[in-house]
Amino acid sequence: MHVSPTAPATLRLKPLACAIFLAISALTVAGEAHSATPNMGSVEIELPEGFEDELSKRGTSQKGHQVLEALEVKAQWEAQDEKGQNDVYRKDVSNVYVGKQDIERYKGANAADLFKGLNGVYSGESRNSGALDPNIRGIQGQGRIPVTVDGTEQATSVWLGSAGIANRNYVDPNMISSISVEKGPSTTAGVRSGIGGSVEIKTLDAEDIVPLGETYGLELKTETATNAVKPNESGMNNYGRDYRDIDGAYVGGAYMFFPKGGGSQYTPHSSSRGNDFDFNDNAYRLALATRQEHFDALAAYSYRKRGNYYSGKHGSQRYESEDWLDSARKANSNASSIGDNAGNYLATLYLPGHEVSGTSSEMETTLLKGTLYFAEGQSLKASYMHSDLEFGETQPYLIAEVIKQRTPGGNFGFQLPYSQVKQDTVALTYTLAPEDSRWLNLSAGWWMTQSDSKRHQNGEEVYTLSDTSLSDKAWDQYTECQSSPSNWGCAGLGAAPEKLPNTDGRFNIVSRALQLTDHNRWGVNLTNQMALTDTWKLTVSSDFSKERLQMKDNASQDNGSMAIYGATYLGPRSGRREQYNFSFNNEWAATPWMTLSAGARYSDYSSFDTGLDERRAARDPSGAATSRVVAKKFTYQRLMTDDENLAYIAKLRADYESYGLSPEETEELLEWELNESGMVNGYRYATETVEVPTEGKKLVSSANPFTNGTIDLNEQVTDAQGVSGTVPRYVVTPSSGSEIFVQPTEEERWAKPKKQRGSAWTPMAGVTFNLSERARLYARYSEFVRFPSVYEDSQGYISSQLPQATSSKPEHAYNWEVGYVQDLQGFVPQWRYADIRLNYFNNEIRNYIDRDFLYNVIQFDKKKLSGLELQARMDSGRYFSSFGATYRLKQQLCDKDMANTLDPYGSYGMDECVTGGFPTTFSRTSLQPQYSLNLDGGLRLFDERLELGGRMIYHSSAKNKEENKWIERGVPSVTGLNQPYQWHPIWVFDAYATVRVNEHIDVDFGVNNITNRYYLDPLARTMMPAPGRTLKMGLTARF
């Protein structure tokens, strides 16, 4: 350390401040391990007034000159990424982290690839959006796992037609500096936790750009990749055009056809160009930053444009048919999916090694940041980010139906119009942390997010007219006959008719599938950490957030298709929502070997369905309150007693004799009636009915006589009705029953919607045992409450026969986590680090909100999850590696009433707790693989100027034995919409090489999916294969 009495103002640090800084940033003090540290250069410190006098007291030379006695300070410098990686083993909560280097080394085709190296963390809809939808330990969606970007939150719900809804967090990977994920709720200061954990994303900061010891920095990063092709955009250019000006286009019924091209259908490219650097995937980022004594600032701009990718080739035969569905159908020939033809699957539409339509993207982001530093440990940080995102997207229902109906082997694809998102985020953060105060370590913030999106995803026609019934009929017939002259009515057709005038653009092409979303969120937060004593710390936090959601779409309401059923029920919703949270956490070091923590959280929320309120105020029929189901009626056959049988025969004889027929005719008719009417297997049964009450859309199982013991369907009767042998007393034909409705009054039909409210306290507690200086054991218990999202608390445009949302209670989680952490560096002191941690978790969420088989948003009794997690790492300086593994012991959704609703007679053997979820629930499609493995490794050569590395990712299949059983037994709604897609165990290998040419230039090479595997990502709700082998090359220049 170089000391100068005339230090420049850029790095003037008081000795005490320097010591505190080193203490805070140290991983280990009094470093027993000889870990390598980066070359920070000389750090100049201005000696404060009086410091020389203090030194002279300790010793002077014979000439009276001050002597600086040797003062040895041992510490390990900890950069931001290093801190994040170390926190994985420091925190008493299971967590994972990925830093800037790894994000950029393994950057994939989609935003969801950001999670690919984080063991146990997935993103739903990986290939069908430009967004993140995190899934941690099988928990996903609707704010269960908040994703914050520099403290801002912008998650929004989008609907996928009849395939349901998805939760999306739009991010630009080019601007991300780090991602930290906590698995499960926590009270970590500054982290916005949810019922399933949290994802904290930080964008580029000045310290990422300005080299250590410098005041200015500039970074230019460029990259290109193979495995991309320019999408077919011919159809997208047709909006606003007269359809009759497009060669071959015509209207038939409710649809528009493009037999010569120009619509959404086209022929995808093969992969002959998939390994060429043809610049269809390019990106660059320019960042400038400065770090001064009283402020720092950053400005960055990034751009990436990537075409559609090609799928892999190897292993595709496993995706040509749905094996699990085929085998189940052998046991039940009546089991079939909507539109099912021959059990076709993914690879019959997306051919191996061919272009995967709808996977392109274009991202443009501007980021501005600045921080002002004041006296007394104060700072004010501001950030603004604007993103323009455009990406391909495909309708899940459309793809599923095309796959089922097409003949395998045809090269066929859909290129729908791009989805567009414009997003602005603003954040302000004030911190106050005086050096001499144990009471103040305060952070206060305000943030706002505005997200506007356009998507063509409601299930309606993408290229059509505002009203197809008003098309030019004569022109349509003539044009259709030109393409299909053998069609009926085409014989003898003359010349082309004169076109009708295009009055008010009635023949112009529009999109009735267009959805518009305006989502605004803002919030404030406050956190303070206090050291009440040397062994007792208290953290107090509070936050408030408010959001407004407005959705619109162009869907027609009159064609009766299943796609529009799903769109209009699950579709456009509008509402507002507010939530306030307060929490505190105590941490007490009771002994040197034991630390206790305890705290609580209070949450209060309210929401209001503004869309429904507006429709009811306008007396819009789509907003009127509808009939309510209060019970279901079931029929069954009961064996008549001997007396009933004799009485029945006697009455029947009397009735026939009263007709005045001859005795012969009477006996003949009586014999026929007695042998046919009410007879089952030679015995006479009476038809009975029973009404079972419902709560919401579920049967009250305790009141169901078929399952509560009142009616024993297994009961047998001996020698009944004068016939020897045994016979069942009851005979049933399984059905879902007929609904009994209560109609609303006129006042109830147009009543103003009620504001939803709720509040709850939840506790948290933990204990940590320091078994040694390098080993600890901890246990955590936490509860957490999640109130319904604005989407769950609102409803779409529903008609009288469609159900309504019935969720009302908050989800309540009860979580246990036990962990063991071991620092292994004591065994290998020459290594930079060596750690291992093992976790067990057991979570139960009561009143879990999901949807049922009729798309009702309802609540299930509980969701149960448990499993084991292992993480380990080592770095010897030259060699480094990390390993992660997760084994899921239990992933179940439980609800006795729902099981009873699906199986009211108990004939299917539906269990109260099922793996994943009940038919068509989102839980069923958010089932994680039973186990997953991540292995990273590499080596550094030539004085760390060359780094070679790679990673392996393995996912097992999702084990769901109930699926086959349900299909074999004919359980209703199993093979319909939102069925889980099949993925096989997959191995994916990636590799990279980084060459540091000099201190200013880095060159990067990479290969993703080295073996060119054809596979489907876990948790996919849209059948789209992952990218095939992709070669990457990049250059980074720093000045």
BELUR-V764815 format. One record per backbone hydrogen bond with DSSP energy under -0.5 kcal/mol. NH is the residue of the N-H (numbers start at 1). CO is the residue of the C=O. E is the energy in kcal/mol with one decimal. If there is no record, write none. Layout:
nh;co;e
NH;CO;E
NH;CO;E
This chain:
nh;co;e
4;45;-0.7
7;4;-0.6
11;8;-1.1
12;9;-0.9
13;11;-0.8
18;14;-2.8
19;15;-2.4
20;16;-2.6
21;17;-2.7
22;18;-2.5
23;19;-2.4
24;20;-2.6
25;21;-2.1
26;22;-0.9
30;74;-1.1
34;829;-1.0
35;33;-1.5
40;38;-1.0
44;42;-0.6
47;45;-0.5
51;48;-2.1
54;50;-1.7
55;51;-2.0
56;52;-2.4
57;53;-1.3
58;54;-0.6
58;55;-1.1
59;55;-1.0
61;65;-2.4
64;61;-1.6
67;59;-1.2
68;66;-0.5
69;67;-1.0
73;71;-0.5
75;73;-0.5
77;75;-0.5
83;79;-2.6
84;80;-2.2
85;81;-2.4
86;82;-2.3
87;83;-2.5
88;84;-0.8
89;86;-1.5
90;86;-0.9
91;87;-2.4
96;181;-2.2
98;179;-2.2
100;177;-0.5
103;99;-2.3
104;100;-2.1
105;101;-2.2
106;102;-2.1
107;104;-0.5
113;110;-1.5
114;111;-2.1
115;112;-1.6
116;113;-1.2
118;115;-1.9
119;117;-0.9
121;118;-2.1
122;135;-2.3
124;133;-2.6
125;1019;-1.0
128;125;-0.6
132;169;-2.2
135;122;-2.7
136;139;-2.1
137;120;-1.0
139;136;-1.9
141;134;-0.7
144;141;-1.7
146;197;-0.6
148;146;-0.6
148;199;-2.5
149;152;-2.7
150;148;-0.6
150;201;-2.7
152;149;-1.8
154;147;-0.6
156;168;-2.4
158;166;-2.9
160;164;-4.4
163;160;-1.7
164;161;-1.5
166;158;-3.0
168;156;-3.1
168;166;-0.5
169;132;-1.4
171;130;-0.7
173;171;-0.6
175;172;-2.0
176;173;-1.2
177;202;-3.3
178;202;-1.8
179;98;-2.4
180;200;-2.6
181;96;-2.9
182;198;-1.9
183;94;-3.0
184;182;-1.0
184;196;-0.9
191;188;-2.0
193;191;-1.1
194;197;-1.7
196;144;-2.8
197;144;-0.5
197;194;-0.7
198;182;-2.0
199;146;-2.4
200;180;-3.3
201;148;-3.2
201;199;-0.6
202;178;-2.3
204;175;-1.7
208;205;-1.4
209;205;-0.6
209;206;-1.4
210;206;-3.0
211;209;-0.5
214;211;-2.2
217;289;-2.4
219;287;-2.8
220;1037;-2.7
221;219;-0.5
221;285;-2.9
222;1035;-2.7
223;283;-2.4
224;1033;-2.5
225;281;-1.8
226;1031;-2.4
227;274;-1.9
229;308;-1.9
233;231;-0.8
237;233;-0.9
237;234;-0.7
238;235;-1.8
239;236;-0.7
240;509;-2.5
241;238;-2.3
243;507;-2.2
245;242;-2.3
246;243;-1.4
247;245;-0.6
249;246;-2.0
250;257;-1.8
252;255;-2.8
255;252;-1.7
257;250;-3.2
259;248;-0.7
261;258;-1.8
266;413;-1.9
268;266;-0.7
273;270;-0.6
274;271;-1.7
276;273;-1.6
278;276;-1.7
282;305;-2.3
283;223;-2.3
284;303;-2.4
285;221;-2.5
286;301;-2.7
287;219;-2.6
288;299;-2.8
289;217;-2.5
290;297;-2.3
291;215;-2.3
292;295;-3.2
296;371;-2.0
297;290;-2.2
298;369;-2.8
299;288;-2.6
300;367;-2.7
301;286;-2.4
302;365;-2.5
303;284;-2.5
304;363;-2.4
305;282;-2.4
306;361;-3.0
307;280;-2.4
308;229;-1.9
310;227;-0.5
311;354;-2.3
312;1026;-0.6
313;1012;-2.0
314;1012;-2.1
316;313;-1.0
318;315;-1.1
319;316;-2.4
320;317;-1.1
322;343;-1.6
323;321;-1.3
326;322;-2.7
327;323;-2.6
328;324;-1.4
329;325;-2.1
330;326;-1.2
331;327;-0.6
331;328;-1.0
332;328;-0.8
335;332;-1.7
338;975;-0.6
340;337;-2.1
342;404;-0.6
345;320;-1.0
347;319;-2.8
348;345;-2.0
349;346;-1.7
350;346;-2.0
351;349;-1.3
353;312;-1.8
354;351;-2.0
355;269;-2.9
356;309;-3.0
357;355;-0.7
359;356;-0.6
361;306;-2.5
362;390;-3.1
363;304;-2.9
364;388;-1.9
365;302;-2.2
366;386;-2.5
367;300;-2.9
368;384;-2.9
369;298;-2.6
370;382;-2.4
371;296;-2.8
372;380;-2.7
373;294;-3.0
374;378;-2.9
378;374;-0.6
378;375;-0.7
379;431;-1.8
380;372;-2.3
381;429;-3.2
382;370;-3.0
383;427;-2.2
384;368;-2.8
385;425;-2.3
386;366;-2.3
387;423;-2.7
388;364;-2.9
389;387;-0.5
389;421;-3.1
390;362;-2.4
391;419;-2.1
392;360;-2.9
396;394;-0.6
399;395;-2.2
400;396;-2.5
401;397;-2.2
402;398;-2.3
403;399;-2.5
404;400;-1.8
405;401;-1.7
406;402;-1.8
409;348;-0.6
410;407;-1.2
412;349;-0.6
412;410;-0.9
413;266;-1.9
415;264;-2.9
419;391;-3.0
420;454;-2.7
421;389;-2.8
422;452;-3.0
423;387;-2.5
424;450;-2.5
425;385;-2.4
426;448;-2.5
427;383;-2.2
428;446;-3.0
429;381;-2.8
430;444;-3.7
431;379;-2.3
432;442;-2.6
433;377;-1.8
437;434;-1.1
441;439;-0.6
442;432;-2.9
443;527;-2.8
444;430;-3.1
445;525;-2.6
446;428;-2.4
447;523;-2.5
448;426;-2.4
449;521;-3.3
450;424;-2.7
451;519;-2.8
452;422;-2.7
453;517;-2.3
454;420;-2.7
455;515;-2.2
457;455;-0.6
457;513;-0.7
458;513;-1.2
464;462;-0.5
464;510;-2.3
470;467;-1.7
471;468;-1.4
473;471;-1.3
476;472;-2.3
477;473;-2.5
478;474;-2.2
479;475;-2.6
480;476;-2.6
481;477;-2.0
482;478;-1.2
483;479;-1.2
484;480;-2.5
487;484;-1.9
490;487;-1.7
493;490;-1.7
503;501;-1.9
505;502;-1.6
506;503;-1.7
508;505;-1.8
509;241;-2.5
510;464;-3.1
512;461;-1.7
512;510;-0.6
513;461;-0.8
514;511;-0.6
515;455;-3.5
516;552;-3.2
517;453;-2.2
518;550;-2.8
519;451;-2.9
519;517;-0.5
520;548;-2.6
521;449;-2.7
522;546;-2.3
523;447;-2.2
524;544;-2.5
525;445;-2.2
526;542;-2.8
527;443;-2.7
528;540;-2.5
529;441;-1.3
530;538;-3.2
531;438;-3.1
532;530;-0.9
532;536;-1.1
533;536;-1.7
537;587;-2.8
538;530;-2.9
539;585;-2.5
540;528;-2.6
541;583;-2.9
542;526;-2.4
543;581;-2.3
544;524;-2.6
545;579;-2.4
546;522;-2.8
547;577;-2.7
548;520;-2.8
549;575;-3.2
550;518;-2.1
552;516;-2.4
554;514;-2.0
565;561;-2.0
566;562;-2.4
567;563;-2.2
568;564;-3.1
569;565;-1.7
570;566;-2.5
571;567;-1.0
575;549;-2.2
576;608;-2.2
577;547;-2.4
578;606;-2.9
579;545;-2.3
580;604;-3.0
581;543;-2.8
582;602;-2.6
583;541;-3.0
584;600;-2.1
585;539;-2.3
586;598;-3.6
587;537;-2.9
588;596;-3.4
589;535;-2.9
589;587;-0.5
590;588;-1.7
591;594;-1.9
594;591;-1.0
595;768;-2.4
596;588;-3.0
597;766;-2.6
598;586;-1.9
599;764;-2.7
600;584;-1.7
601;762;-2.6
602;582;-3.7
603;760;-2.5
604;580;-2.5
605;758;-2.9
606;578;-2.2
607;756;-2.1
608;576;-2.4
610;608;-1.4
611;574;-1.6
613;609;-1.9
614;610;-2.3
615;611;-2.0
616;612;-2.5
617;613;-2.2
618;614;-1.5
619;616;-1.2
620;615;-3.3
623;620;-2.5
624;621;-1.1
625;749;-2.1
628;742;-2.5
630;740;-2.6
631;740;-1.1
632;692;-2.3
633;738;-3.1
634;690;-2.8
636;688;-2.1
637;731;-3.1
638;686;-3.1
639;729;-3.2
640;684;-2.2
645;641;-2.6
646;642;-2.5
647;643;-2.6
648;644;-2.4
649;645;-2.2
650;646;-2.5
651;647;-2.3
652;648;-2.3
653;649;-2.6
654;650;-2.2
655;651;-2.2
656;652;-2.1
657;653;-2.6
658;654;-1.5
659;656;-1.4
660;657;-1.2
661;656;-0.6
666;662;-2.8
667;663;-2.4
668;664;-2.3
669;665;-2.6
670;666;-2.6
671;667;-2.5
672;668;-1.9
673;669;-2.5
674;670;-2.6
675;671;-1.7
676;672;-1.2
677;673;-2.3
679;676;-1.3
680;683;-3.5
683;680;-1.4
685;678;-3.2
685;683;-0.5
686;638;-3.3
688;636;-3.1
688;686;-0.5
690;634;-2.4
692;632;-3.0
692;690;-0.5
693;691;-0.5
694;630;-2.0
695;698;-2.8
696;694;-0.5
697;695;-0.6
698;695;-1.8
699;897;-0.6
700;693;-2.4
701;699;-1.2
703;700;-2.0
704;701;-1.4
705;703;-0.8
707;704;-1.3
708;704;-1.9
711;705;-3.1
712;710;-0.6
713;711;-0.9
715;712;-1.8
717;727;-3.1
719;725;-3.4
722;719;-0.7
723;720;-2.2
727;717;-2.1
729;715;-2.4
730;715;-0.5
731;637;-2.5
734;732;-0.6
738;633;-2.2
740;631;-2.9
741;739;-0.5
742;628;-2.2
749;745;-2.1
750;746;-1.0
751;748;-0.9
756;607;-2.3
758;605;-1.8
760;603;-2.1
762;601;-2.4
764;599;-2.4
765;781;-2.9
766;597;-2.6
767;779;-2.1
768;595;-2.7
769;777;-3.7
770;593;-2.5
770;768;-0.6
771;769;-1.3
771;775;-0.7
772;775;-1.9
775;772;-0.5
776;821;-2.3
777;769;-2.5
778;819;-2.7
779;767;-2.3
780;817;-3.2
781;765;-3.2
782;815;-2.3
783;763;-2.1
784;813;-1.5
786;811;-2.4
793;789;-1.9
794;791;-1.0
796;569;-0.8
797;568;-0.6
798;622;-1.1
798;796;-1.0
802;799;-1.6
806;857;-2.8
807;857;-0.9
811;786;-2.9
812;846;-2.1
813;784;-3.5
814;844;-2.8
815;782;-3.1
816;842;-2.1
817;780;-2.3
818;840;-2.4
819;778;-2.6
820;838;-2.4
821;776;-2.5
822;836;-2.9
823;774;-3.5
824;822;-0.7
824;834;-2.9
825;834;-0.6
826;823;-0.5
827;824;-1.6
828;824;-0.9
831;828;-2.2
832;875;-2.7
833;875;-1.3
835;873;-1.8
836;822;-1.8
837;871;-2.9
838;820;-2.4
839;869;-3.0
840;818;-2.6
841;867;-2.3
842;816;-2.3
843;865;-3.4
844;814;-1.8
845;863;-2.8
846;812;-3.1
846;844;-0.6
847;861;-2.0
848;860;-1.2
850;858;-2.6
852;856;-1.6
855;852;-1.8
858;850;-2.4
858;856;-1.0
860;848;-3.7
862;894;-2.1
863;845;-2.2
864;892;-2.5
865;843;-2.9
866;890;-2.0
867;841;-1.9
868;887;-2.6
869;839;-2.6
870;885;-2.9
871;837;-2.6
872;883;-2.4
873;835;-2.3
874;881;-2.6
875;833;-2.2
876;879;-3.0
877;879;-0.6
880;938;-2.1
881;874;-2.6
882;936;-2.0
883;872;-2.9
884;934;-2.6
885;870;-2.5
886;932;-2.0
887;868;-2.8
888;930;-3.3
889;866;-1.6
889;887;-0.7
890;866;-2.0
892;864;-2.9
893;914;-2.4
894;862;-3.4
895;912;-2.5
899;895;-2.3
900;896;-1.9
901;897;-1.9
902;898;-2.3
903;899;-1.5
904;901;-0.5
906;903;-1.4
914;893;-2.4
916;891;-3.1
917;915;-1.7
921;918;-2.1
925;921;-0.7
926;922;-0.6
926;923;-0.8
927;924;-0.5
930;957;-1.8
932;886;-1.9
933;954;-2.3
934;884;-2.8
935;952;-2.5
936;882;-2.8
937;950;-2.3
938;880;-2.1
939;948;-2.5
940;878;-2.3
941;946;-3.2
945;941;-1.2
945;942;-1.1
946;941;-2.0
947;994;-2.5
948;939;-2.5
949;992;-2.2
950;937;-2.6
951;990;-2.3
952;935;-2.8
953;988;-2.5
954;933;-2.8
955;986;-1.8
956;931;-2.3
959;957;-0.7
960;958;-0.7
963;960;-1.0
964;960;-0.6
965;961;-1.5
966;962;-3.0
967;963;-2.1
968;964;-2.6
969;965;-1.9
970;966;-0.7
970;967;-0.9
971;966;-2.6
974;971;-1.0
979;976;-0.7
981;1020;-0.6
986;955;-2.0
988;953;-2.4
990;951;-2.3
991;1007;-2.4
992;949;-2.7
993;1005;-2.5
994;947;-2.7
995;1003;-3.0
996;945;-3.6
996;994;-0.5
997;995;-1.1
997;1001;-1.3
998;1001;-1.4
1002;1036;-2.6
1003;995;-2.5
1004;1034;-2.8
1005;993;-2.6
1006;1032;-2.0
1007;991;-2.7
1008;1030;-2.6
1010;989;-2.9
1012;1009;-2.0
1014;314;-2.9
1015;1013;-0.6
1017;1024;-0.5
1020;1017;-1.2
1024;1022;-1.4
1026;1015;-2.6
1028;310;-3.2
1030;1008;-2.2
1032;1006;-2.9
1033;224;-2.4
1034;1004;-2.6
1035;222;-2.5
1036;1002;-2.7
1037;220;-2.9
1038;1000;-3.1
1039;218;-2.6
